[in-house]
Amino acid sequence: MSTIRNIAVLGLGTMGHGIAQAFAVGGRHVTGYDQSAEVRGSVAGRIEQNLRTAARAGFGEEAAIEPALARFRVCETEAEAVQGAELVVEAVAEDLEVKRRLFSRIELQVSAETILASNTSSFPISDLAADLSRPRQALITHWFNPPHIVPLVEVVPGEKTGTKAVETTMDLLRRVGKSPVQLKKEVPGFLVNRIQIAMLREILDLLDRGVADPEEIDRAVKSTIGFRLAAIGPLEVIDFAGLDVTASVFENLVTDVRSDRQLPAALEQAVRSGRFGVKSGEGIYRYTPETVQKKVSERDRRFLALLQMFHQG
Ligand SMILES: NC(=O)c1ccc[n+]([C@@H]2O[C@H](COP(=O)([O-])OP(=O)(O)OC[C@H]3O[C@@H](n4cnc5c(N)ncnc54)[C@H](O)[C@@H]3O)[C@@H](O)[C@H]2O)c1
């Protein structure tokens, strides 16, 4: 199978810049475009900072930073970015019409073999590719934040996606050091977000009901569920616990855990009052520009330590 060497990333925000970085570190030539001039101007510095944090944590050599940065080129137009690309990854805003229009525009500018990948968190590829004349070339590659560190990428084909596009994408992701998983069926939220939202609904409900403080909830999850799941999968966890025990606990608790469709109050009130999290300086916790930088570095240092363990098997 011939591997992809030239990749365009559209939208260079939280996800796009890290996706571009992962491909550049993996030896690919990456062109990037963002509609924001500010983002275009700052993205190379952001990637360089990520690479220096990684090198300090033992991931990659300092000497490999400049070559990786040299493989990434920011373009002034979308057309320039997608020219010659064998794979185009869109990581623009989560807006169905914006993404659809973008795919339709790009399809006219690239070769018939170019794969169009969306990093959407929620839209089915069948909807995103509805207007395309080559839906066989379209699929979802769903990365996780921070995408240059978290190993998994969900690859979700639609009914019309061609086998070759899926295989080429899976092969590319493996070659750049990712751990892709291919879904057999297209379901909203794919695998991981469905699982995550089920857990978050309960966590936010516990917060709403004042069962514990945020710090205690975070500590409880990190030091039990998170601790175990960093090493083994949830289905392995229940095999170790005993399926008979798991069945009893499930039956005893399932009627009590939250199961409705209402937005939990903690989330609803925070969003209504503009507390969006790190990006607005306050979410569940408070942040200043200084603590944000420290917390991002600390988070990435911990993630990189986990990644070390992950690669050791
Ligand atoms: N943030 C996450 O944890 C996460 C995880 C997985 C998937 N996603 C998905 O990834 C996508 C991007 O999310 P994000 O968190 O990086 O958002 P973001 O707001 O940080 O970045 C989006 C970037 O796209 C740019 N943009 C918007 N429209 C554009 C266009 N038409 N052309 C070029 N650039 C454009 C914006 O200027 C911005 O810099 C969304 O679909 C989101 O659902 C996000």
The ligand as an ORCA input file, in Angstrom:
! r2SCAN-3c Opt
* xyz 0 1
  N     -11.671     20.229     21.539
  C     -11.767     18.911     21.627
  O     -11.477     18.299     22.675
  C     -12.209     18.093     20.424
  C     -11.987     16.698     20.436
  C     -12.341     15.948     19.307
  C     -12.915     16.563     18.216
  N     -13.138     17.933     18.231
  C     -13.714     18.531     17.026
  O     -12.652     19.144     16.294
  C     -13.142     20.271     15.592
  C     -12.360     21.496     15.993
  O     -12.494     21.699     17.378
  P     -11.458     22.587     18.214
  O     -11.697     22.253     19.641
  O     -10.093     22.467     17.649
  O     -12.040     24.053     17.921
  P     -11.263     25.432     17.978
  O     -12.312     26.475     18.084
  O     -10.154     25.414     18.989
  O     -10.558     25.518     16.540
  C     -11.286     25.631     15.339
  C     -10.434     26.490     14.413
  O     -11.027     26.450     13.112
  C     -10.934     27.740     12.554
  N     -11.981     27.790     11.528
  C     -13.318     27.867     11.689
  N     -13.928     27.802     10.479
  C     -12.944     27.677      9.546
  C     -12.919     27.549      8.148
  N     -14.041     27.523      7.428
  N     -11.721     27.432      7.527
  C     -10.567     27.464      8.240
  N     -10.519     27.582      9.574
  C     -11.691     27.678     10.215
  C     -11.107     28.702     13.717
  O     -10.517     29.969     13.429
  C     -10.383     27.971     14.826
  O      -9.007     28.353     14.942
  C     -14.635     20.354     15.911
  O     -15.353     19.670     14.923
  C     -14.721     19.636     17.248
  O     -16.007     19.107     17.495
  C     -12.781     18.700     19.307
*
